[in-house]
Amino acid sequence: MAGTGTPGTPSVLRAMNDRAALDLLVAHGPLTRTRLGELTGLSKPTASQLLTRLAAAGLVRTVGNVTGRPGPNAQLYEVNPDIAHVAGLAVDKLGITAAVADITGTVVGEHRVAAVALDESVRGRTTELVTEAVNGALAAAGLPRDALHRTVIGTPGALDPGTGTLRYAPHMPGWHATTLRDDLAEALGTPVAIENDVNLAAVAERHAGAAQDAEDYVLVWIDEGVGAAVVLGGRLLRGATGGAGEIGYMPLPGAPLARGGPDATIGDGGGGFQQLVDYSTVLRLARELGIEAPTAPEAVTVALRTEGAGDVLLAELATHIACALAAVVAVVDPALVVLSGKLCQAGGERLRALVEADMTGLALPRPHLRLSSVEGSPILIGALRTALADTRDIVFDTA
């Protein structure tokens, strides 16, 4: 006799229907019993039983009626947003931003702890600062600590799955302890995942950006840091040490070779692609061309409206990006490449078109080339989406 939970038994089928219904309610918002039945393919009696069961479990609630139609008013059902909350954090050189979202994905609180990440004084205080950021977001949401179910943190570099240490980010004091993830989990009272920030940006792009229709794509991030995320068959490629996509270290013509391994600071005796497109290099070239701006993205913005010198700056930047993309595309052959980060956003469609033109003849595969279309912080959005996916797998499981 099949035991409880065996595939194909009524309990498993009910759990599968429950999960499908909950996912539809998250995706579409409030639905009537009839509409939910249409979307799931369930009969009206079965859909009614399902909603009664989910309501009794506290997973869904009624939220009014549909009016203005013939016949009795139909009740609307929605996922109960208060059944779980998650935190997503984005770490950068100027601080830590934390956001808290309910199980539907609605952000209910946000808080930033400023100017900490590169300050040597933060050594030994990483857990304290992360806790401060999360507590601030919870306070903004009016939520207690025990409302939180999971936390995902996006940082430069990548967590080595073998050692538990952060690699490829020597500029992050206080983030390299082997016990950091456990220390954070104990302090926050939730499971904690530490994920590469560019990987999270790729998750955001798949959820609400330029890669929604792609299973195989590469996101190239050119900001204060440089990196890439590789997604194949809808899954992130992380590599044996978590370093897949660290294209800042990739040797290219015109850039000195990166020496010293993944813990050497690029730009301080290092080399690779990042040295061709980092902010200091772009600003130096801009000033040589007579373009004055306080930051590299602003220099690119000025170049867009500056004939002659601006054309030179954009052309050189596009050539460097195209060479890096050609190397990646030749190995991975993605259907799509997404350009993201402040420098690419500043260059906009004109920079994208220049990169696309320069790639002609450099690589045999010809992926589509798009600009990021995520609104808001891609890293923070990706952290929340990752935390929500894991949390829904637990709280939406009615088996």
N, C-alpha and C positions, 0 to 999 in steps of 0.2 A: 504494500500500500504506500502511496506517495506520502511523504511527511509534510508537515506545515512549511510553507515557503517554497515547495518544489515548483519549478517552472511549469506553467500550465494549470496550476490549481486555482480555485476561485479566489483565494486570498492574494495570490500573486497578480492575477488579472485585475482584481479590484485596486491593488496598489499601483499598477501601471495606469489604469484609468484615472486614479486620483492624481497622479503626477502629471499626466497629460492635461487634465483640467486645470490644475494649479498653474502650470506653465502658460496655458492660454489666458488665464485671468491676469497673470503678470504682464503678458505681451499686449493684451487688448484692453485691459482695464475692466470696469464693471460689465458683466454680461447677464442676460436673463437665462433662466433654465433652458428655454427653447433654443436660444442662440448657442449656448454651450453644447447642447445636444447636437446641433447641426455641425459645429466645428469638430467635435469628437467622434461623430458618427454613432453616438449612443441614443437609444430610444428615450422618450420622455420619462417613462417610469424609472429607467436606470439612471438618467441624469438627475432626476429628483432625489433618488436614494443616495446618489453620490454626494450631492450638495448637502443633504441632511447629515450625512456621515462626516463631511469635512467641517460643517458648522459645529457639530457636537464636539469635534476635536479641537475647536478654536482656530482652525486654519482659514476659514472664510467667514464672512459676515454679510448681512444684508445692508444695503446702502441706498435705500429708497426704491422708487417704482418708476417704470416707464409710463408716461402719461401721453395723452393726445392721440391714442389709437383706439379703434373699436374694441369692445370687449373689456373684460376685467384688466385692471392695471397689473402688469407683470413685475415681480420683484427683481431687483438688480443685486447681484452678488459680486463681492470683490475679495481678494486675498486680504486677510487681516494683517495690516502692515506692522503691528506691534509684536508679532510672534518672534521676531529675531531682528537684531541689528548687527551691522559689521562696521569695521573701521578700515579705511585705506589711508596710507601715508605716502607722501612724496618728499624725499630728502634731496636737497640741493646745497650748493656752496653757501647759500645765504640763510638756510634754516630748514625747518621741518613743517610741512603743512599736513594736518590731519582732517579727515572728513568722516562723518558717521552717516550711514544710510540705513533705512529700514529694509525689510525683506523684499519690498517691491522695487528697490533701487532709488527711491526718493532720498536725496540728501537732506538731512534734518539738522545738521550742525557742522560747523567748520571752525578750525582754530589754527593759528600759525605761531610757532616759536621762531623768532627771527635771529639771523646772524649768529649761527652756532657751528655749522658743519666744518668750516676750515679753521676754526679757532683752536689752538693747541690746548686751551684751558678746558675743552670739553672731554679730554681723555678721562675715562672713568665715570663720566656723567651721561653717557649715551642713553642708558636705561631711564635715568631721571628725566631727560629732555623729551624722549619719546612719550613717557608717561604724562608729562605736562601737556604735550600737544593733544594726546587722546583725551585726557581729562577736560581740557578746554573745549574740545568738540562735543563731548558728552554734555557738558554744562550748557553749551549753546543750544543743544537739542532738548535740554530739560530731562535728561535720562540718567539713571543711576549706573554705576559700573557694571552691575550684574546683568544689564540689558544687552551687553556686548557678547557676541558669540564667536567672532573670528577677526583677526587683524592681519592685513597684508601690507608690507612696507616695500616701497620701491626705492632703490638706491643705485648710484653708479656702481659699476663693477658687477660681480656675480658671486654667489655663494657656492663654494666648491662642495659638491655633494659628498665627497670622500672625507674631507677634513672639517667641514662646517665653518670654514673661515672665508672672509670676503676677499676675493682676488680682483686684480685689474683696477683697483681703486686705492692707490697709496696716499691719495690726497684726502682720505676720510679718517681723520684721527678718531679713535674710540670705537670704530666699527669692525675691528679685526679680531676680537676675542673669539675663541672657539666656543665659548659658552654663551655668546650674545643672544642667540635665538631662545635658548632656555631661560636666560635671565629676563628677557622681555616677556616671555609667556608667563613666567611667575609673577612679574610686576603687574601685567595687564589682566591676568586671570582668564586669558583666552589662548587658543592655539595661535601661533605666529608664523607667518611665512615671510621670508625676506627674498625679494625677487629683483632681478635686473630691471632698471627703470625703462630701458628701451623695449624690453620684452613686454612690459605692461602697456607702453604706448602702442605696441602692435595689437595687443588685446583690445584696447579702446578703438583702434581703427577698424577692427573686425566687427565690433559691436555697433558702432555709430559713426563710422567714417568712410574713408575711400576704399576699404578692403571688404566691405560687406558681401560682395559677390565673389570673393576669391578664396580658394582653398590653399593655393600655393603662392606666397608673396613674400617679399622682403621689404621691411621698413628701414630706411636709412635716416638716422637722427644726426643732424648737424646743429649743435647748440654750443654751450660752453664745454660740453663733452661731445665726443663723436662715437657713434656705435651703430649697430644694425641688429635687427631681429629677423630671424629666418623662420617662416611658418610653412610647413610641408604637410599636405593632407589635413590641414586644419589644426596641426599640432606644432607647438613651439619646439624648435631644435635648440637644445641647451649645450650639448657637447659633454665630453667626459669630465671636464673640470668646471663646467658652467660658462666657458669662455666662447661659445659659438656666437659669432656676430661681433667680436671685438675688432672691428675693421680699423680702428684708430691705429693699431699696431701694424697694419698691413703695409709691406714695402711697396713703394710706387716710384716711378721716375721723378726725380726732383726732390725727393725727401730722403734724408739720411736714414739709415737702418735703425730700427728700434733696438736698443741693447738693454740688457739687465733683466729681461723677463717681465712677467705680468705685474710685478710689484715695483717696477721702475716708473718714475713719473715722466710721462711723455712731455717733451718740451724742456726737460732738465737733463740734457745729454741723451734724450731719446730721439725718436723719429717716427717714420711711418706716415700714413695718410693724414692723421690728425694734425701733424705739423704743417701740412699744406693748407688746411682750411680752418685752423683754430682762430679764435678771436684776435689774438695778438698778430698773427700773420696777415689776416684780412685788414686789420687797422693799419699795419705797417705799409702794406701795398696801397691802401687808400691814400695815406698821407704822401707817399711817394708820387702819387698821381694828382695831388692837390685837392683831394677830397677830405674834408674835415668833419668828423663826427665823434661823439663820445663813446659809442659802442660799435661793434662789428655789424650787428643787424641794422643799426641806423646808417652806417656807412653804405650798406647795400641799398637801403631805401633811397639815399641821396644819389647813388650811382644810377638808379633807374631813371632819374630825371636830369642826368648830367651827360650830355653828348660828348663823345670823345673819351675822356678819362673814365667816365662811368661805363662805357662800352668795354673798355679794356679790363676793368675790374671784374665785370660780370663774365666776360669771356674766359678769363683765367680761372675764376672760381668754377665755372661750368666745366671746363676741361679737366680740372682735378677731380670733380665729382664723377664725371663720365668715366674717367680711367678706373676709379675705384669700383663703380657699378659694373663696368665691363668684366673686371676680375671676378666679382661675385656672381654675375649672371652666367659667365662661362662655366662655372662649377655647379650652380644650383638650378639654373634654367627656370626661374619663376615665371608665372603668368603676369605678375604685376610687381612693380616697385613703387613704393610710396615714399615721397620726400617729406620729412618732418623736421621739427626743431626750428628755433627762431630764425636761424640764418636762411633756411629754405623758405620759410614763410615770408620773410622780408623780401626775398627775390621774386616770389610769386610765380605767376604764369610765364613771365619772360625768362626767368632763370630756368624753369622747368623745360621750356622749349629749347633753350640753348643746350642744356644737358642732353636732351633727346637727340638733337642734331649732332652733337659731338659723339654720341654713342654709335651712330651710323658707321659701320665698318670696323668698330672696335670689338664687337662681340657678335657671334652668329645668331644666338637667340635674341628676339626682339620683344621684350615684355612691354606691357602698357606702363606708362610712367605718369603717376598722378601726384598731386599735392595732397597733404593731409587735409581732411575736412572735419576733424574733430573739433567741437567747440568746447573751450575750457582747457584744463590741464589734462593732456592725454595720460600722463603717468598716474595722476590721482584717480582718473576715471578707470583706468586699467586695473589699479589696485582694488578699487571697490567692486568691479565686475568679477575679478578673480575670487575675492572673498565671498561675494554673493553666490557664485556658482558652487563653491564648496559647501556653503552653509545650506543652500536649498537642497543639496543632495541628502542632507541629514534631516532637516526639519520637514521637508516635503515627502519623506519616506514613511508611508503609512502601513507598510507590510507588517 
